[in-house]
Amino acid sequence: PDRFAATMQIGIGAIKGTYKGTVQIADKQEPAQYTLAVEGSAAPGFVRGKALMKLQVEDDNVTRLVIDADVQVGGLIASVGQRFVSGIAKQLMRELLVNIEQSLKPETTA
């Protein structure tokens, strides 16, 4: 029930791929934390990662999201783009956080 099919488009320079794989939510300790595990593969290689996602209540109106992640890449994309992997991981994390923020905003009625 906590396992989902995923498709990610990732590219480093001219090496691009559509990675197909899974995202799994594990080790849930609701509502405080869970682990997010991602696996995917494509012609340029593979990507695997785990992230421990923790919610820390700071006061009545502020909750901090703390993420401790480890990502591995292999294949052509790793050998050619090794020095860019950290930047791409940060970009993907920013996109994730923007999507989370958008999903938490109340819907406006027209």
Biopython code that builds the backbone (N, CA, C, O; Angstrom):
import numpy as np
from Bio.PDB.StructureBuilder import StructureBuilder

atoms = [
    (1, "PRO", "N", (0.804, -1.216, 0.000)),
    (1, "PRO", "CA", (0.000, 0.000, 0.000)),
    (1, "PRO", "C", (0.842, 1.274, 0.000)),
    (1, "PRO", "O", (0.380, 2.310, -0.479)),
    (2, "ASP", "N", (2.056, 1.221, 0.522)),
    (2, "ASP", "CA", (2.910, 2.406, 0.566)),
    (2, "ASP", "C", (4.018, 2.328, -0.478)),
    (2, "ASP", "O", (5.098, 2.885, -0.277)),
    (3, "ARG", "N", (3.761, 1.645, -1.584)),
    (3, "ARG", "CA", (4.728, 1.505, -2.677)),
    (3, "ARG", "C", (4.062, 2.013, -3.950)),
    (3, "ARG", "O", (2.937, 1.631, -4.270)),
    (4, "PHE", "N", (4.776, 2.885, -4.676)),
    (4, "PHE", "CA", (4.198, 3.542, -5.839)),
    (4, "PHE", "C", (5.136, 3.437, -7.032)),
    (4, "PHE", "O", (6.357, 3.450, -6.872)),
    (5, "ALA", "N", (4.567, 3.331, -8.225)),
    (5, "ALA", "CA", (5.357, 3.395, -9.452)),
    (5, "ALA", "C", (5.748, 4.851, -9.675)),
    (5, "ALA", "O", (4.972, 5.760, -9.384)),
    (6, "ALA", "N", (6.959, 5.068, -10.195)),
    (6, "ALA", "CA", (7.442, 6.434, -10.398)),
    (6, "ALA", "C", (8.152, 6.546, -11.738)),
    (6, "ALA", "O", (8.762, 5.590, -12.219)),
    (7, "THR", "N", (8.061, 7.734, -12.333)),
    (7, "THR", "CA", (8.800, 8.066, -13.547)),
    (7, "THR", "C", (9.477, 9.408, -13.304)),
    (7, "THR", "O", (8.818, 10.386, -12.950)),
    (8, "MET", "N", (10.809, 9.455, -13.497)),
    (8, "MET", "CA", (11.576, 10.681, -13.288)),
    (8, "MET", "C", (12.391, 10.971, -14.532)),
    (8, "MET", "O", (13.002, 10.066, -15.100)),
    (9, "GLN", "N", (12.404, 12.216, -14.956)),
    (9, "GLN", "CA", (13.266, 12.621, -16.060)),
    (9, "GLN", "C", (14.451, 13.360, -15.468)),
    (9, "GLN", "O", (14.299, 14.420, -14.862)),
    (10, "ILE", "N", (15.641, 12.783, -15.651)),
    (10, "ILE", "CA", (16.861, 13.355, -15.089)),
    (10, "ILE", "C", (17.887, 13.444, -16.199)),
    (10, "ILE", "O", (18.015, 12.531, -17.015)),
    (11, "GLY", "N", (18.624, 14.554, -16.226)),
    (11, "GLY", "CA", (19.656, 14.705, -17.236)),
    (11, "GLY", "C", (20.833, 15.507, -16.730)),
    (11, "GLY", "O", (20.678, 16.435, -15.936)),
    (12, "ILE", "N", (22.003, 15.140, -17.197)),
    (12, "ILE", "CA", (23.225, 15.893, -16.937)),
    (12, "ILE", "C", (23.815, 16.199, -18.301)),
    (12, "ILE", "O", (24.330, 15.308, -18.975)),
    (13, "GLY", "N", (23.739, 17.454, -18.704)),
    (13, "GLY", "CA", (24.221, 17.823, -20.030)),
    (13, "GLY", "C", (23.453, 17.074, -21.103)),
    (13, "GLY", "O", (22.223, 17.092, -21.129)),
    (14, "ALA", "N", (24.191, 16.412, -21.991)),
    (14, "ALA", "CA", (23.562, 15.686, -23.097)),
    (14, "ALA", "C", (23.077, 14.300, -22.682)),
    (14, "ALA", "O", (22.378, 13.637, -23.449)),
    (15, "ILE", "N", (23.436, 13.857, -21.488)),
    (15, "ILE", "CA", (23.028, 12.525, -21.028)),
    (15, "ILE", "C", (21.731, 12.664, -20.249)),
    (15, "ILE", "O", (21.707, 13.155, -19.120)),
    (16, "LYS", "N", (20.662, 12.222, -20.877)),
    (16, "LYS", "CA", (19.342, 12.339, -20.272)),
    (16, "LYS", "C", (18.670, 10.980, -20.286)),
    (16, "LYS", "O", (18.970, 10.129, -21.123)),
    (17, "GLY", "N", (17.761, 10.792, -19.352)),
    (17, "GLY", "CA", (17.033, 9.536, -19.326)),
    (17, "GLY", "C", (15.721, 9.674, -18.593)),
    (17, "GLY", "O", (15.559, 10.537, -17.730)),
    (18, "THR", "N", (14.792, 8.819, -18.945)),
    (18, "THR", "CA", (13.533, 8.718, -18.224)),
    (18, "THR", "C", (13.640, 7.479, -17.354)),
    (18, "THR", "O", (13.619, 6.350, -17.844)),
    (19, "TYR", "N", (13.753, 7.708, -16.068)),
    (19, "TYR", "CA", (13.957, 6.633, -15.108)),
    (19, "TYR", "C", (12.612, 6.117, -14.636)),
    (19, "TYR", "O", (11.753, 6.889, -14.209)),
    (20, "LYS", "N", (12.437, 4.814, -14.715)),
    (20, "LYS", "CA", (11.217, 4.182, -14.221)),
    (20, "LYS", "C", (11.598, 3.341, -13.020)),
    (20, "LYS", "O", (12.607, 2.636, -13.028)),
    (21, "GLY", "N", (10.775, 3.426, -11.988)),
    (21, "GLY", "CA", (11.092, 2.680, -10.783)),
    (21, "GLY", "C", (9.990, 2.777, -9.759)),
    (21, "GLY", "O", (8.808, 2.843, -10.096)),
    (22, "THR", "N", (10.397, 2.784, -8.488)),
    (22, "THR", "CA", (9.430, 2.797, -7.396)),
    (22, "THR", "C", (9.817, 3.813, -6.332)),
    (22, "THR", "O", (10.983, 4.179, -6.177)),
    (23, "VAL", "N", (8.806, 4.250, -5.613)),
    (23, "VAL", "CA", (8.976, 5.064, -4.415)),
    (23, "VAL", "C", (8.228, 4.328, -3.313)),
    (23, "VAL", "O", (7.070, 3.947, -3.485)),
    (24, "GLN", "N", (8.894, 4.131, -2.186)),
    (24, "GLN", "CA", (8.260, 3.412, -1.086)),
    (24, "GLN", "C", (8.381, 4.216, 0.200)),
    (24, "GLN", "O", (9.435, 4.774, 0.505)),
    (25, "ILE", "N", (7.286, 4.264, 0.945)),
    (25, "ILE", "CA", (7.268, 4.898, 2.262)),
    (25, "ILE", "C", (7.405, 3.769, 3.283)),
    (25, "ILE", "O", (6.624, 2.818, 3.273)),
    (26, "ALA", "N", (8.405, 3.881, 4.167)),
    (26, "ALA", "CA", (8.664, 2.815, 5.138)),
    (26, "ALA", "C", (8.964, 3.422, 6.509)),
    (26, "ALA", "O", (9.098, 4.637, 6.648)),
    (27, "ASP", "N", (9.064, 2.572, 7.496)),
    (27, "ASP", "CA", (9.451, 2.962, 8.857)),
    (27, "ASP", "C", (8.630, 4.145, 9.370)),
    (27, "ASP", "O", (9.168, 5.074, 9.973)),
    (28, "LYS", "N", (7.327, 4.095, 9.122)),
    (28, "LYS", "CA", (6.467, 5.210, 9.525)),
    (28, "LYS", "C", (6.321, 5.268, 11.040)),
    (28, "LYS", "O", (6.054, 4.265, 11.702)),
    (29, "GLN", "N", (6.501, 6.461, 11.560)),
    (29, "GLN", "CA", (6.217, 6.767, 12.955)),
    (29, "GLN", "C", (5.355, 8.021, 12.938)),
    (29, "GLN", "O", (5.801, 9.114, 13.289)),
    (30, "GLU", "N", (4.102, 7.830, 12.518)),
    (30, "GLU", "CA", (3.200, 8.967, 12.318)),
    (30, "GLU", "C", (2.943, 9.696, 13.619)),
    (30, "GLU", "O", (2.810, 9.050, 14.658)),
    (31, "PRO", "N", (2.869, 10.996, 13.603)),
    (31, "PRO", "CA", (3.083, 11.890, 12.466)),
    (31, "PRO", "C", (4.502, 12.437, 12.397)),
    (31, "PRO", "O", (4.750, 13.393, 11.661)),
    (32, "ALA", "N", (5.440, 11.861, 13.142)),
    (32, "ALA", "CA", (6.753, 12.484, 13.316)),
    (32, "ALA", "C", (7.769, 12.198, 12.213)),
    (32, "ALA", "O", (8.539, 13.090, 11.856)),
    (33, "GLN", "N", (7.798, 10.976, 11.659)),
    (33, "GLN", "CA", (8.838, 10.683, 10.671)),
    (33, "GLN", "C", (8.503, 9.458, 9.840)),
    (33, "GLN", "O", (7.638, 8.656, 10.191)),
    (34, "TYR", "N", (9.222, 9.337, 8.719)),
    (34, "TYR", "CA", (9.146, 8.162, 7.863)),
    (34, "TYR", "C", (10.379, 8.146, 6.969)),
    (34, "TYR", "O", (11.103, 9.137, 6.871)),
    (35, "THR", "N", (10.606, 7.011, 6.320)),
    (35, "THR", "CA", (11.697, 6.883, 5.365)),
    (35, "THR", "C", (11.101, 6.791, 3.968)),
    (35, "THR", "O", (10.130, 6.068, 3.742)),
    (36, "LEU", "N", (11.686, 7.523, 3.040)),
    (36, "LEU", "CA", (11.275, 7.506, 1.642)),
    (36, "LEU", "C", (12.400, 6.832, 0.862)),
    (36, "LEU", "O", (13.528, 7.325, 0.855)),
    (37, "ALA", "N", (12.104, 5.705, 0.201)),
    (37, "ALA", "CA", (13.101, 4.975, -0.584)),
    (37, "ALA", "C", (12.731, 5.062, -2.060)),
    (37, "ALA", "O", (11.580, 4.838, -2.434)),
    (38, "VAL", "N", (13.722, 5.391, -2.904)),
    (38, "VAL", "CA", (13.502, 5.574, -4.334)),
    (38, "VAL", "C", (14.479, 4.691, -5.099)),
    (38, "VAL", "O", (15.662, 4.632, -4.766)),
    (39, "GLU", "N", (13.981, 4.006, -6.126)),
    (39, "GLU", "CA", (14.826, 3.230, -7.035)),
    (39, "GLU", "C", (14.342, 3.465, -8.450)),
    (39, "GLU", "O", (13.138, 3.499, -8.703)),
    (40, "GLY", "N", (15.282, 3.627, -9.380)),
    (40, "GLY", "CA", (14.899, 3.794, -10.773)),
    (40, "GLY", "C", (16.051, 3.446, -11.692)),
    (40, "GLY", "O", (17.216, 3.509, -11.301)),
    (41, "SER", "N", (15.711, 3.074, -12.927)),
    (41, "SER", "CA", (16.752, 2.771, -13.901)),
    (41, "SER", "C", (16.314, 3.243, -15.282)),
    (41, "SER", "O", (15.126, 3.356, -15.583)),
    (42, "ALA", "N", (17.324, 3.513, -16.109)),
    (42, "ALA", "CA", (17.119, 3.948, -17.491)),
    (42, "ALA", "C", (18.387, 3.600, -18.257)),
    (42, "ALA", "O", (19.344, 3.087, -17.678)),
    (43, "ALA", "N", (18.397, 3.878, -19.557)),
    (43, "ALA", "CA", (19.568, 3.564, -20.380)),
    (43, "ALA", "C", (20.859, 4.182, -19.830)),
    (43, "ALA", "O", (21.893, 3.514, -19.858)),
    (44, "PRO", "N", (20.848, 5.443, -19.323)),
    (44, "PRO", "CA", (22.104, 6.013, -18.827)),
    (44, "PRO", "C", (22.578, 5.452, -17.487)),
    (44, "PRO", "O", (23.698, 5.752, -17.075)),
    (45, "GLY", "N", (21.766, 4.648, -16.791)),
    (45, "GLY", "CA", (22.218, 4.114, -15.512)),
    (45, "GLY", "C", (21.083, 3.917, -14.531)),
    (45, "GLY", "O", (19.936, 3.689, -14.915)),
    (46, "PHE", "N", (21.429, 4.011, -13.244)),
    (46, "PHE", "CA", (20.419, 3.800, -12.209)),
    (46, "PHE", "C", (20.560, 4.866, -11.130)),
    (46, "PHE", "O", (21.590, 5.531, -11.015)),
    (47, "VAL", "N", (19.509, 5.010, -10.353)),
    (47, "VAL", "CA", (19.509, 5.886, -9.189)),
    (47, "VAL", "C", (18.810, 5.146, -8.052)),
    (47, "VAL", "O", (17.761, 4.532, -8.249)),
    (48, "ARG", "N", (19.404, 5.210, -6.862)),
    (48, "ARG", "CA", (18.828, 4.623, -5.651)),
    (48, "ARG", "C", (19.029, 5.627, -4.533)),
    (48, "ARG", "O", (20.073, 6.273, -4.444)),
    (49, "GLY", "N", (18.040, 5.752, -3.695)),
    (49, "GLY", "CA", (18.202, 6.680, -2.589)),
    (49, "GLY", "C", (17.241, 6.412, -1.457)),
    (49, "GLY", "O", (16.187, 5.802, -1.637)),
    (50, "LYS", "N", (17.630, 6.885, -0.280)),
    (50, "LYS", "CA", (16.784, 6.823, 0.907)),
    (50, "LYS", "C", (16.858, 8.170, 1.592)),
    (50, "LYS", "O", (17.907, 8.813, 1.626)),
    (51, "ALA", "N", (15.736, 8.583, 2.131)),
    (51, "ALA", "CA", (15.700, 9.836, 2.875)),
    (51, "ALA", "C", (14.863, 9.647, 4.130)),
    (51, "ALA", "O", (13.725, 9.183, 4.066)),
    (52, "LEU", "N", (15.432, 10.009, 5.264)),
    (52, "LEU", "CA", (14.689, 10.026, 6.516)),
    (52, "LEU", "C", (14.071, 11.410, 6.632)),
    (52, "LEU", "O", (14.784, 12.412, 6.679)),
    (53, "MET", "N", (12.746, 11.465, 6.677)),
    (53, "MET", "CA", (12.004, 12.722, 6.731)),
    (53, "MET", "C", (11.438, 12.867, 8.145)),
    (53, "MET", "O", (10.649, 12.034, 8.591)),
    (54, "LYS", "N", (11.846, 13.935, 8.851)),
    (54, "LYS", "CA", (11.387, 14.155, 10.225)),
    (54, "LYS", "C", (10.696, 15.506, 10.334)),
    (54, "LYS", "O", (11.162, 16.503, 9.783)),
    (55, "LEU", "N", (9.584, 15.525, 11.048)),
    (55, "LEU", "CA", (8.899, 16.770, 11.373)),
    (55, "LEU", "C", (9.228, 17.120, 12.817)),
    (55, "LEU", "O", (9.017, 16.315, 13.724)),
    (56, "GLN", "N", (9.748, 18.330, 13.023)),
    (56, "GLN", "CA", (10.081, 18.792, 14.366)),
    (56, "GLN", "C", (9.252, 20.032, 14.672)),
    (56, "GLN", "O", (9.381, 21.055, 14.000)),
    (57, "VAL", "N", (8.403, 19.936, 15.685)),
    (57, "VAL", "CA", (7.571, 21.068, 16.084)),
    (57, "VAL", "C", (8.440, 22.035, 16.876)),
    (57, "VAL", "O", (9.038, 21.672, 17.889)),
    (58, "GLU", "N", (8.499, 23.286, 16.389)),
    (58, "GLU", "CA", (9.306, 24.300, 17.069)),
    (58, "GLU", "C", (8.456, 25.173, 17.977)),
    (58, "GLU", "O", (8.904, 25.558, 19.057)),
    (59, "ASP", "N", (7.247, 25.489, 17.562)),
    (59, "ASP", "CA", (6.270, 26.171, 18.406)),
    (59, "ASP", "C", (4.897, 25.947, 17.792)),
    (59, "ASP", "O", (4.759, 25.145, 16.869)),
    (60, "ASP", "N", (3.884, 26.639, 18.288)),
    (60, "ASP", "CA", (2.514, 26.392, 17.834)),
    (60, "ASP", "C", (2.301, 26.627, 16.341)),
    (60, "ASP", "O", (1.422, 26.009, 15.741)),
    (61, "ASN", "N", (3.095, 27.512, 15.734)),
    (61, "ASN", "CA", (2.880, 27.866, 14.334)),
    (61, "ASN", "C", (4.007, 27.450, 13.402)),
    (61, "ASN", "O", (3.953, 27.743, 12.208)),
    (62, "VAL", "N", (5.027, 26.773, 13.920)),
    (62, "VAL", "CA", (6.183, 26.439, 13.093)),
    (62, "VAL", "C", (6.542, 24.966, 13.258)),
    (62, "VAL", "O", (6.729, 24.476, 14.372)),
    (63, "THR", "N", (6.632, 24.273, 12.127)),
    (63, "THR", "CA", (7.119, 22.898, 12.098)),
    (63, "THR", "C", (8.244, 22.826, 11.080)),
    (63, "THR", "O", (8.085, 23.269, 9.943)),
    (64, "ARG", "N", (9.370, 22.276, 11.480)),
    (64, "ARG", "CA", (10.539, 22.176, 10.609)),
    (64, "ARG", "C", (10.594, 20.771, 10.005)),
    (64, "ARG", "O", (10.397, 19.778, 10.705)),
    (65, "LEU", "N", (10.863, 20.698, 8.701)),
    (65, "LEU", "CA", (11.073, 19.431, 8.013)),
    (65, "LEU", "C", (12.577, 19.212, 7.906)),
    (65, "LEU", "O", (13.275, 20.001, 7.268)),
    (66, "VAL", "N", (13.082, 18.143, 8.528)),
    (66, "VAL", "CA", (14.506, 17.808, 8.500)),
    (66, "VAL", "C", (14.662, 16.560, 7.640)),
    (66, "VAL", "O", (13.984, 15.556, 7.861)),
    (67, "ILE", "N", (15.563, 16.627, 6.655)),
    (67, "ILE", "CA", (15.756, 15.520, 5.720)),
    (67, "ILE", "C", (17.213, 15.085, 5.752)),
    (67, "ILE", "O", (18.118, 15.901, 5.574)),
    (68, "ASP", "N", (17.435, 13.793, 5.979)),
    (68, "ASP", "CA", (18.770, 13.206, 5.917)),
    (68, "ASP", "C", (18.735, 12.173, 4.797)),
    (68, "ASP", "O", (18.096, 11.129, 4.928)),
    (69, "ALA", "N", (19.423, 12.465, 3.694)),
    (69, "ALA", "CA", (19.293, 11.626, 2.498)),
    (69, "ALA", "C", (20.639, 11.083, 2.043)),
    (69, "ALA", "O", (21.689, 11.681, 2.276)),
    (70, "ASP", "N", (20.573, 9.930, 1.387)),
    (70, "ASP", "CA", (21.736, 9.305, 0.768)),
    (70, "ASP", "C", (21.299, 8.808, -0.600)),
    (70, "ASP", "O", (20.328, 8.059, -0.710)),
    (71, "VAL", "N", (22.014, 9.222, -1.650)),
    (71, "VAL", "CA", (21.648, 8.857, -3.016)),
    (71, "VAL", "C", (22.850, 8.223, -3.699)),
    (71, "VAL", "O", (23.982, 8.679, -3.539)),
    (72, "GLN", "N", (22.590, 7.165, -4.465)),
    (72, "GLN", "CA", (23.627, 6.512, -5.264)),
    (72, "GLN", "C", (23.192, 6.522, -6.718)),
    (72, "GLN", "O", (22.025, 6.279, -7.028)),
    (73, "VAL", "N", (24.129, 6.802, -7.604)),
    (73, "VAL", "CA", (23.869, 6.706, -9.037)),
    (73, "VAL", "C", (24.948, 5.837, -9.650)),
    (73, "VAL", "O", (26.068, 5.777, -9.142)),
    (74, "GLY", "N", (24.614, 5.164, -10.739)),
    (74, "GLY", "CA", (25.579, 4.301, -11.400)),
    (74, "GLY", "C", (25.378, 4.315, -12.899)),
    (74, "GLY", "O", (24.363, 4.800, -13.398)),
    (75, "GLY", "N", (26.342, 3.784, -13.604)),
    (75, "GLY", "CA", (26.270, 3.731, -15.055)),
    (75, "GLY", "C", (26.892, 4.963, -15.686)),
    (75, "GLY", "O", (27.673, 5.674, -15.053)),
    (76, "LEU", "N", (26.539, 5.205, -16.936)),
    (76, "LEU", "CA", (27.109, 6.308, -17.707)),
    (76, "LEU", "C", (26.860, 7.655, -17.047)),
    (76, "LEU", "O", (27.743, 8.512, -17.030)),
    (77, "ILE", "N", (25.671, 7.845, -16.507)),
    (77, "ILE", "CA", (25.348, 9.138, -15.902)),
    (77, "ILE", "C", (26.263, 9.432, -14.711)),
    (77, "ILE", "O", (26.584, 10.594, -14.460)),
    (78, "ALA", "N", (26.684, 8.410, -13.979)),
    (78, "ALA", "CA", (27.582, 8.607, -12.839)),
    (78, "ALA", "C", (29.010, 8.877, -13.302)),
    (78, "ALA", "O", (29.685, 9.744, -12.748)),
    (79, "SER", "N", (29.473, 8.147, -14.309)),
    (79, "SER", "CA", (30.860, 8.317, -14.740)),
    (79, "SER", "C", (31.086, 9.658, -15.424)),
    (79, "SER", "O", (32.154, 10.251, -15.274)),
    (80, "VAL", "N", (30.112, 10.140, -16.165)),
    (80, "VAL", "CA", (30.264, 11.406, -16.876)),
    (80, "VAL", "C", (29.907, 12.587, -15.983)),
    (80, "VAL", "O", (30.567, 13.625, -16.026)),
    (81, "GLY", "N", (28.873, 12.432, -15.181)),
    (81, "GLY", "CA", (28.367, 13.577, -14.437)),
    (81, "GLY", "C", (28.595, 13.531, -12.952)),
    (81, "GLY", "O", (27.846, 14.157, -12.201)),
    (82, "GLN", "N", (29.616, 12.803, -12.490)),
    (82, "GLN", "CA", (29.832, 12.606, -11.064)),
    (82, "GLN", "C", (29.896, 13.918, -10.282)),
    (82, "GLN", "O", (29.343, 14.008, -9.186)),
    (83, "ARG", "N", (30.556, 14.924, -10.825)),
    (83, "ARG", "CA", (30.682, 16.179, -10.078)),
    (83, "ARG", "C", (29.394, 16.989, -10.066)),
    (83, "ARG", "O", (29.283, 17.946, -9.300)),
    (84, "PHE", "N", (28.409, 16.626, -10.903)),
    (84, "PHE", "CA", (27.145, 17.350, -10.955)),
    (84, "PHE", "C", (26.045, 16.699, -10.119)),
    (84, "PHE", "O", (24.987, 17.296, -9.919)),
    (85, "VAL", "N", (26.282, 15.487, -9.631)),
    (85, "VAL", "CA", (25.235, 14.720, -8.945)),
    (85, "VAL", "C", (24.706, 15.462, -7.724)),
    (85, "VAL", "O", (23.495, 15.491, -7.504)),
    (86, "SER", "N", (25.577, 16.055, -6.932)),
    (86, "SER", "CA", (25.136, 16.770, -5.734)),
    (86, "SER", "C", (24.204, 17.922, -6.095)),
    (86, "SER", "O", (23.180, 18.116, -5.440)),
    (87, "GLY", "N", (24.543, 18.683, -7.121)),
    (87, "GLY", "CA", (23.697, 19.796, -7.556)),
    (87, "GLY", "C", (22.343, 19.332, -8.046)),
    (87, "GLY", "O", (21.327, 19.969, -7.766)),
    (88, "ILE", "N", (22.317, 18.225, -8.778)),
    (88, "ILE", "CA", (21.049, 17.693, -9.276)),
    (88, "ILE", "C", (20.199, 17.186, -8.122)),
    (88, "ILE", "O", (18.985, 17.390, -8.111)),
    (89, "ALA", "N", (20.826, 16.525, -7.144)),
    (89, "ALA", "CA", (20.082, 16.052, -5.971)),
    (89, "ALA", "C", (19.448, 17.230, -5.230)),
    (89, "ALA", "O", (18.303, 17.140, -4.786)),
    (90, "LYS", "N", (20.184, 18.327, -5.098)),
    (90, "LYS", "CA", (19.636, 19.515, -4.431)),
    (90, "LYS", "C", (18.476, 20.099, -5.230)),
    (90, "LYS", "O", (17.480, 20.534, -4.652)),
    (91, "GLN", "N", (18.600, 20.111, -6.558)),
    (91, "GLN", "CA", (17.519, 20.627, -7.400)),
    (91, "GLN", "C", (16.267, 19.766, -7.259)),
    (91, "GLN", "O", (15.163, 20.298, -7.138)),
    (92, "LEU", "N", (16.424, 18.442, -7.272)),
    (92, "LEU", "CA", (15.276, 17.552, -7.104)),
    (92, "LEU", "C", (14.626, 17.742, -5.738)),
    (92, "LEU", "O", (13.402, 17.684, -5.621)),
    (93, "MET", "N", (15.438, 17.969, -4.700)),
    (93, "MET", "CA", (14.895, 18.197, -3.363)),
    (93, "MET", "C", (14.108, 19.507, -3.326)),
    (93, "MET", "O", (13.043, 19.572, -2.713)),
    (94, "ARG", "N", (14.631, 20.558, -3.983)),
    (94, "ARG", "CA", (13.897, 21.828, -4.043)),
    (94, "ARG", "C", (12.546, 21.635, -4.725)),
    (94, "ARG", "O", (11.534, 22.163, -4.265)),
    (95, "GLU", "N", (12.532, 20.871, -5.834)),
    (95, "GLU", "CA", (11.276, 20.609, -6.540)),
    (95, "GLU", "C", (10.299, 19.855, -5.649)),
    (95, "GLU", "O", (9.104, 20.151, -5.648)),
    (96, "LEU", "N", (10.799, 18.879, -4.887)),
    (96, "LEU", "CA", (9.948, 18.139, -3.957)),
    (96, "LEU", "C", (9.334, 19.081, -2.932)),
    (96, "LEU", "O", (8.136, 19.007, -2.657)),
    (97, "LEU", "N", (10.151, 19.969, -2.363)),
    (97, "LEU", "CA", (9.655, 20.879, -1.333)),
    (97, "LEU", "C", (8.650, 21.879, -1.893)),
    (97, "LEU", "O", (7.679, 22.220, -1.217)),
    (98, "VAL", "N", (8.866, 22.352, -3.114)),
    (98, "VAL", "CA", (7.892, 23.247, -3.753)),
    (98, "VAL", "C", (6.566, 22.515, -3.941)),
    (98, "VAL", "O", (5.502, 23.083, -3.696)),
    (99, "ASN", "N", (6.630, 21.254, -4.375)),
    (99, "ASN", "CA", (5.400, 20.470, -4.559)),
    (99, "ASN", "C", (4.683, 20.236, -3.235)),
    (99, "ASN", "O", (3.454, 20.291, -3.177)),
    (100, "ILE", "N", (5.444, 19.975, -2.169)),
    (100, "ILE", "CA", (4.826, 19.804, -0.850)),
    (100, "ILE", "C", (4.150, 21.101, -0.424)),
    (100, "ILE", "O", (3.013, 21.090, 0.049)),
    (101, "GLU", "N", (4.857, 22.222, -0.594)),
    (101, "GLU", "CA", (4.288, 23.518, -0.213)),
    (101, "GLU", "C", (3.003, 23.803, -0.989)),
    (101, "GLU", "O", (2.021, 24.271, -0.413)),
    (102, "GLN", "N", (3.006, 23.523, -2.292)),
    (102, "GLN", "CA", (1.812, 23.756, -3.111)),
    (102, "GLN", "C", (0.650, 22.882, -2.651)),
    (102, "GLN", "O", (-0.497, 23.329, -2.633)),
    (103, "SER", "N", (0.943, 21.641, -2.280)),
    (103, "SER", "CA", (-0.138, 20.743, -1.868)),
    (103, "SER", "C", (-0.719, 21.129, -0.512)),
    (103, "SER", "O", (-1.844, 20.741, -0.196)),
    (104, "LEU", "N", (0.025, 21.886, 0.294)),
    (104, "LEU", "CA", (-0.458, 22.299, 1.610)),
    (104, "LEU", "C", (-1.257, 23.597, 1.570)),
    (104, "LEU", "O", (-1.942, 23.932, 2.536)),
    (105, "LYS", "N", (-1.175, 24.328, 0.462)),
    (105, "LYS", "CA", (-1.919, 25.581, 0.355)),
    (105, "LYS", "C", (-3.403, 25.288, 0.189)),
    (105, "LYS", "O", (-3.784, 24.361, -0.526)),
    (106, "PRO", "N", (-4.241, 26.082, 0.852)),
    (106, "PRO", "CA", (-5.686, 25.869, 0.678)),
    (106, "PRO", "C", (-6.110, 26.209, -0.747)),
    (106, "PRO", "O", (-5.587, 27.136, -1.364)),
    (107, "GLU", "N", (-7.065, 25.441, -1.251)),
    (107, "GLU", "CA", (-7.578, 25.703, -2.593)),
    (107, "GLU", "C", (-8.460, 26.937, -2.561)),
    (107, "GLU", "O", (-9.230, 27.145, -1.623)),
    (108, "THR", "N", (-8.336, 27.758, -3.604)),
    (108, "THR", "CA", (-9.186, 28.943, -3.700)),
    (108, "THR", "C", (-10.361, 28.622, -4.607)),
    (108, "THR", "O", (-10.218, 27.910, -5.601)),
    (109, "THR", "N", (-11.508, 29.149, -4.257)),
    (109, "THR", "CA", (-12.691, 28.920, -5.085)),
    (109, "THR", "C", (-12.890, 30.106, -6.007)),
    (109, "THR", "O", (-12.678, 31.254, -5.617)),
    (110, "ALA", "N", (-13.296, 29.824, -7.219)),
    (110, "ALA", "CA", (-13.470, 30.885, -8.222)),
    (110, "ALA", "C", (-14.815, 31.548, -8.092)),
    (110, "ALA", "O", (-15.129, 32.462, -8.855)),
]
sb = StructureBuilder()
sb.init_structure("model")
sb.init_model(0)
sb.init_chain("A")
sb.init_seg("    ")
for serial, (resi, resn, name, xyz) in enumerate(atoms, 1):
    if name == "N":
        sb.init_residue(resn, " ", resi, " ")
    sb.init_atom(name, np.array(xyz, "f"), 0.0, 1.0, " ", f" {name:<3s}", serial, name[0])
structure = sb.get_structure()
